[in-house]
Amino acid sequence: MSRVLILAAFLYFPAFILGQGARHLQNGPWRAILQRKDGKDIVFNFEVKDSAGKKVLYIRNAGERLLVDDITLQGDSVLIRLPFFESQFRAVLTKDGNLEGVWLKRGADSYQSIPFRAFYNESFRFATGKSGGSGKSLGSGGTARVDNSTRSDKSMLADVAGRWKAVFLTPDGKDTTLRVGEFEQQGQRVTGTFLDAGGDLRYLEGVVVGDSLKLSCFDGGHAYLFTARIEGDSQLSGGFFFSGATNYETWTADKDAGAKLPDGFTITKWKKDAGPLNFTFRDIDGHMVSFGDKRFSGKVVLVQIMGSWCPNCMDETRFLSGFYNEYHLKGVEIVGLAYERSTDFVRSQTSLRSFQERLQVKYPMLITGVSVGDPERTEKTLPQLEKIMNFPTTIFVNRRGEIVKIHTGFSGPGTGVHYEEQQKEFYKTVDGLLAE
């Protein structure tokens, strides 16, 4: 069967069985490649294990380990459903024990599809040019098995460790985005992230090879590749940021220890004369919930603007879930307002319920029925705000139902000290409201 027919079968026939021979998804390290049409392959790593009599895998990005425990094996076909983001891998186990198929990610009204390959017993991420490999390559990623150990003479390596002021530019040149890069480097290996108004661009991992920097990330919802040329000790030039199947931006960066973003509490504004916050939406079970309900009356309330498709919302929800368990009996309520990719209630319900159960969320999560891409999402749902600027956004409401603060974005655990400082600020703000 040709590869084209195999991919078509994956796309249109979920129960399609490829062959009859029993092949095994091997335990151990794997290296995966998402093959973009422009050749800018996005690479990531995962590890397969046995757990409670079934296969599980952990997607690895620097210090992150994302558990994936919904894996179906039938004949030589493998279906891997990611826990969030409405995405999955459909692949076939090849004769040499590797995987070949597609990554499918559901959008508002269609699926994004990217060819996918994964190679067993390869633990490196990017080839570093050292000896020990087969010399084979595939696009920008390469499949050569190479040594990715650190180099003893660090002085011979370009050094990107530190803080960088980065400017990203859309292909049409009309929009720029300021981000702050923070990187750590050990030998050729680099880890870190970019901070932005949404929080951060996840756990990034990659290498320095000569005067080139490569970083990548895959979390089930987002697939990123960053490349740049290292100019001396203080500049990154000719950068590209590849995202998903086709998207890209260019970027440059200057090393700047004082680089910073606007305070998250200053980005989203609200109308001071709009009166107390008010909304009514259905919860996951279809029951109508209003901000004026008795459960919120006289309480300090955090209103979380989020979506199950949003990785930074996932990070914030993990934090808020624990925060709620700690502060609920002190007079604090939290309510999530979900803006999903679709206005279909059943589809949104399914995605949000999976999100809620995986993160063990005990506070109510409501489905706004307005899609994240709706340009009038603010006016239709929260007219008290001037504009919903980013996801997630958290509204802090006092006991009188009045907005007192709004925090835009959420810096996840991949940002280190910023994650810790942000948590302290949340605690400080709520403690102050409780003391009023």
C-alpha positions, 0 to 999 in steps of 0.5 A: 500500500502506498504512503499516500493511501495509508495517510488517506486511510488514517484521515478518513477511516478511524478504525482502519487496520493496517496489515495483520502482523503483530508488531510491538511499540517498543519501550524506551526513548523515541525521537519524533519528526513532524514533517512540514512541506517547507522542510522545516521539520519540528522534532521532539522526544518521547519515552514509551513505558508499560504501566498497569498492563498498558502502554503509556508514553511521556512527551519530553520537552526540557524539564516537562514530562507530559503523560499520554495514556490513551494508546490503542494498538491493533495489528501494526496500527497505533492510535495515540490520543493526546490528553488535551487540545483535540489532537492525535497521532495515527501511525503504522509500525514499520518493519524496522520498528519505527512509526510512520503516519500523521499528526491530526489537530482539530481546528474550528471546522477542519483538521490540520494534518502533518506527516509524522515519523518516529524513530525508536532508541534515539534519545537526541533531539538535534544532530550536533555534528559529532561522530557516531551516527549513520550520516542519514538525514531527513529535512532539517532534523536529520535521523543520524544517531549522534552523541549529544553529550556536553563538550568539555571545552565550553570556551569553544562554544557560542554561548546563548545563556542569559536574557534576550530582548527579542522582536518577532515579525509576521511575514507581511511585516505588519505586526511585531511582537516583543518577547523575552528569551531566557536560556540556560546552556550546558555544553551544546544543550540549550533549554529555556523559553520565550516570555510574552503577553500570554505567559510563555512559549512552553518548555524549549529544548535544543542545541548550539551547533557552530554559530546556529541555535535550534530549539523546539517544543511539542506539547500536543497542541503546539509544535514549535521550531526556532532557529537563529544565527549567533552573532558574537556574544550579544546578538541573534540574527536571521531567526525563524519561528516555525509553528504548526504545518505552515505558520512562521515568523522572523525574529532577532534578539539582543542580549539584555539582562534588563529586558522585561515585558509589561506588567501582566496586571496592566494589559487588560482594562475594564470599564470603571462605570460598568458596574458589578460583573455579571454573566450567565453561561452553561456549565459542563453538565448544561446547567445555567450558572450566573455570577449573581448566584448565591455561591458567589455572593459575598465571596472573593472570586477569581474569574478565569478566561481560558480554553481547553486548547490553550497550553498556558491555560493548562498551566494556570489551571493546574495552579488554580486547582490547587489554590482553590482546594487551599482557599475555598473554605476561606471564602474564595470562589473560582469560575472558569469561562471557556472560549472553545474553538467551536460554538458547538456545545457538545464538542466544547463539553467533551473537550472541557470535561476531559480538561477538567478531569485530567487536571482534577478541577473542582471549581465550575467551568462554564462554556460561553458558547462564543468561539475564541476566534470571534472578533466580538467575543468580549462584547458578547460575553464580558462587556465590562471589559474593554477587550479580552487581550489574551488567554488565559486572563484572570479577573479578581473580584472583591466581595461586592462583585467589583473588578479590582484587578485583571491579570493577563497571561500566565507564566508556567513552570517552564519560566522558573522564577517568574512562575514562582513570583507570579504565584506569590502575587496571586496569593498576595492579591487574594489575601488582601481582598479577603482582609477587606 
